[in-house]
Amino acid sequence: MQTSTTMGRMELAQLYFPYIQPRSAWQKLKPLLSDDPDLAHLVKLRRRTFLPNEVSMIYQHLGRP
């Protein structure tokens, strides 16, 4: 289930919230990540992309979009 490429945080957020603007989608995804103890650290990252293993972890915890 591991993805093979990095994914931008707004790109990933748009998969979960496809009918709103990218920035708004990210603002809605952040609390979902923050509320999960295993994913909370991903919100604090100082980069705009998630690594393949991080995307897989998000999918495992939140389900595939």
Steps between C-alpha positions, in 0.01 A plus 500: 500500500806725499498783250810553290530881483481795731174692512440866570297567811240705312486236226427235761246724673318551170459124467308502828313826431475527119231768482684778683810705429840338577583728793156446656534125449832507686339701783233228533751214484733645766260444792439141387874438510546688830226301674673169425801447732683298234458774237525820706872538435431530125325834548811650659735405217677793342455371147214508255512138393438164659735210434355178358504325838323799661228494233453127564474565874234769439307259278517230769365733770248709304414259224562554132335812360 
